[in-house]
Amino acid sequence: MNNRKSSLVTLFFLALICRLIFIFWGAAIIYGDDIFINYDSFSFTRSFVNLYENGIYSFDLTNPDASYGRLPGYPIFWGIHYILFGDNANLFAAFSQAILDSLGCILVYLIVFRLIGSKIASLLSGLVYCFNPFIILWVPIVGTESLGVFLTLLFFYQLICRRDRRFYGVILALIIVSAFYVRPYLGILFPIAAGYIFFNDQRNWRAIYAMSTVFVLLYALWPIRNYIISDGDLVLMKGDTPGYYNYSADIMAARRWLLAWTTETDLYLDKIADANAEDIFMNVDKVGFQVDEANVAVQLARYCGTGFYHRKNHSVPAYSRCDDEVATMFEALRASYRQEHPIAYWIDVPIDNIIKYFFKTSLAERGSTGLEYLLILRIILVWVACYGVILMFKKEIFWVISFPIFMLIFLSFGFRQLEMRYMIQAEMVLLMFVGPGIVGLRNLVERIGGSKRSSDTKEDFIS
């Protein structure tokens, strides 16, 4: 076995051992008794179970909107384990995710090696992925994060390392549409692939055409299905309130108002739902001019807002609901804030999100020193990766790094709420450049220390 194959095999088994240790021993420390389930898991599992047992794809048979609540990618992945292993589906799905995530180390190595040709940098990047706690944490969870990362890495491997293979565009389309059905925002991989092929592969129109045709045909199945079951409504991805009470009109309008001036939305949503919380916005200078109107909206939301009532009581109000009225009040508050602070509305929260991404090293709630150390480690890795990108930047790398750049801008300025579970795929792509960054820093230190190396060029990395 040559050195490269030996490195890849070692990476895979190191990663697999780490992930299995976490599943059997570490996860219980982090998650408690149920290591497989979080707040999203139910909608994935019930969507498939209802399809399998009742012939209806929906996580809540009493709510018509729940038919659009989850795209079928992850439910099908989990459902295969359910068919094969029954009540042990969660455990075996975690095993599958551990294996796929371990293969991710190999993909990282191969992608980095293809981009810069350095065995050392490629191995370092693979090792960073192997031991990265922020991806290992997701491995046991019944959710899209781990599978989404694997599909993203598989996409970049196919895009960059398999350009001369048959069915290049078709396989790319299959990966992209699979990623889209797991996480809809991963549909951004399609224009990234088209741009990469056009500018780096002699404008390979044949590959672009094959990719586009297969993607459109497979994607179209979802809106066609939605059109049929809804008697004529066109639902391209999800509905406005796709079956979740935490996405009902009252909650969503309040969230949009909060995101006009703060990133701490969940903190304030919990306070709005809590009837014992008083004077929530009294000491918030940014919305001091709105306190009276906000208090009226809060009182109505607590009384008959479906989402807020459910957030506090885990049930829906038995009396009349007033979601639309509450939503109208919060939308008026948002419009008022935007009119009063037109510049701050567009700048403050997005900039706070970007600062948080690159500099956050502490938690809102103190007490978890170990996790804060991990956050510091994450920040260091992000900055080293950015240095690696700058050091080795070229046209081919631009299309890789465009994915994390797009996600950071979209989540910060468009979605206005930067959650790491939404950035996890993009961040793992960025961290592929940690290896080049480490080697570049080593070369820089040697140069400063009077070493023979006089520059950081691509040749410095090849070893």
Sequence and secondary structure as in RCSB ss.txt:
>XXXX:A:sequence
MNNRKSSLVTLFFLALICRLIFIFWGAAIIYGDDIFINYDSFSFTRSFVNLYENGIYSFDLTNPDASYGRLPGYP
IFWGIHYILFGDNANLFAAFSQAILDSLGCILVYLIVFRLIGSKIASLLSGLVYCFNPFIILWVPIVGTESLGVF
LTLLFFYQLICRRDRRFYGVILALIIVSAFYVRPYLGILFPIAAGYIFFNDQRNWRAIYAMSTVFVLLYALWPIR
NYIISDGDLVLMKGDTPGYYNYSADIMAARRWLLAWTTETDLYLDKIADANAEDIFMNVDKVGFQVDEANVAVQL
ARYCGTGFYHRKNHSVPAYSRCDDEVATMFEALRASYRQEHPIAYWIDVPIDNIIKYFFKTSLAERGSTGLEYLL
ILRIILVWVACYGVILMFKKEIFWVISFPIFMLIFLSFGFRQLEMRYMIQAEMVLLMFVGPGIVGLRNLVERIGG
SKRSSDTKEDFIS
>XXXX:A:secstr
  HHHHHHHHHHHHHHHHHHHIIIIIHHHHH S SS  TTHHHHHHHHHHHHHHS   S TT GGGGGSS SHHH
HHHHHHHHHHGGGHHHHHHHHHHHHHHHHHHHHHHHHHHHH  HHHHHHHHHHHHH HHHHTTTTSSSHHHHHHH
HHHHHHHHHHH TTSTTHHHHHHHHHHHHHHH GGGGGHHHHHHHHHHHHTT  HHHHHHHHHHHHHHHHHHHHH
HHHHTTS   SS  SS S GGGSHHHHHHHHHHTTT S HHHHHHHHH TT   TTTT GGGGGGHHHHHHHHHH
HHHH HHHHHHHHSS  SS   HHHHHHHHHHHHHHHHHHSHHHHHHHHHHHHHHHHHH  S SS   HHHHHHH
HHHHHHHHHHHHHHHHT  HHHHHHHHHHHHHHHIIIIIS    HHHHHHHHHHHGGGHHHHHHHHHHHHHHHTT
 S     HHHH  
